[in-house]
Amino acid sequence: MTNNAAAGDATVDIDARGLKCPWPALRLARAMRTQKSAAIVADDPIAPAEISSLAAEKGWTVEEIRTPLGTGWRIFR
């Protein structure tokens, strides 16, 4: 997990590749406790459903992104 600050808006980047669910969603939830946005890359086939469910439950916005590490998601409060 890395923290990138730009223009006063911090974004946390989470590399959850190799982690089985529910760990990617748990890492995302932990990061979003203190951040307004986060980006996560996860390769578990269940991760998209887990991340979408968590975001819906919390009222967060999710957009799919492409990164050099693979497909991921950017989450906003």
C-alpha positions as CSV (number, residue, x, y, z in Angstrom):
1,M,0.0,0.0,0.0
2,T,1.4,3.4,-1.0
3,N,0.1,6.9,-0.2
4,N,0.3,9.5,-3.0
5,A,-0.5,13.1,-2.0
6,A,-1.3,15.5,-4.8
7,A,-3.0,18.9,-4.6
8,G,-4.1,18.2,-1.0
9,D,-6.1,15.1,-2.0
10,A,-4.4,11.9,-0.9
11,T,-5.0,8.6,-2.7
12,V,-3.9,5.2,-1.4
13,D,-2.8,2.6,-4.0
14,I,-3.4,-1.0,-2.9
15,D,-1.7,-3.9,-4.6
16,A,-3.8,-6.9,-3.5
17,R,-2.6,-9.3,-6.2
18,G,-2.1,-12.8,-4.8
19,L,-4.5,-12.1,-1.9
20,K,-7.7,-14.2,-1.7
21,C,-11.0,-12.6,-0.7
22,P,-12.0,-11.2,1.6
23,W,-8.5,-9.7,2.1
24,P,-8.6,-7.2,-0.9
25,A,-11.9,-5.8,0.4
26,L,-10.6,-5.6,3.9
27,R,-7.5,-3.7,2.8
28,L,-9.7,-1.3,0.9
29,A,-12.0,-0.8,3.8
30,R,-9.0,0.0,6.1
31,A,-7.6,2.5,3.7
32,M,-10.9,4.3,3.1
33,R,-11.2,4.9,6.9
34,T,-8.9,7.9,6.5
35,Q,-8.8,8.6,2.7
36,K,-11.2,10.1,0.3
37,S,-10.2,7.8,-2.5
38,A,-8.2,4.6,-3.1
39,A,-7.1,2.6,-6.1
40,I,-6.8,-1.2,-5.8
41,V,-5.6,-4.0,-8.0
42,A,-6.6,-7.5,-7.1
43,D,-6.5,-10.7,-9.1
44,D,-8.8,-12.9,-7.1
45,P,-11.8,-13.7,-9.4
46,I,-14.2,-12.9,-6.5
47,A,-12.6,-9.4,-5.9
48,P,-14.8,-7.4,-8.3
49,A,-18.0,-8.6,-6.6
50,E,-16.5,-8.1,-3.1
51,I,-15.3,-4.6,-3.9
52,S,-18.6,-3.7,-5.5
53,S,-20.6,-5.0,-2.6
54,L,-18.4,-3.1,-0.1
55,A,-18.7,0.1,-2.1
56,A,-22.5,-0.2,-2.4
57,E,-22.8,-0.8,1.4
58,K,-20.7,2.2,2.2
59,G,-22.1,4.5,-0.5
60,W,-18.8,4.8,-2.4
61,T,-18.4,5.3,-6.1
62,V,-16.4,2.7,-8.1
63,E,-14.8,3.0,-11.5
64,E,-12.8,0.3,-13.3
65,I,-9.3,1.3,-14.2
66,R,-6.4,-0.2,-16.2
67,T,-3.0,-0.2,-14.7
68,P,0.4,-1.6,-15.6
69,L,-0.3,-4.2,-12.8
70,G,-3.6,-5.2,-14.3
71,T,-7.3,-4.3,-14.0
72,G,-8.2,-2.4,-10.9
73,W,-10.7,-0.1,-9.4
74,R,-10.7,3.5,-8.1
75,I,-13.0,4.1,-5.2
76,F,-14.3,7.6,-4.1
77,R,-16.3,8.7,-1.1
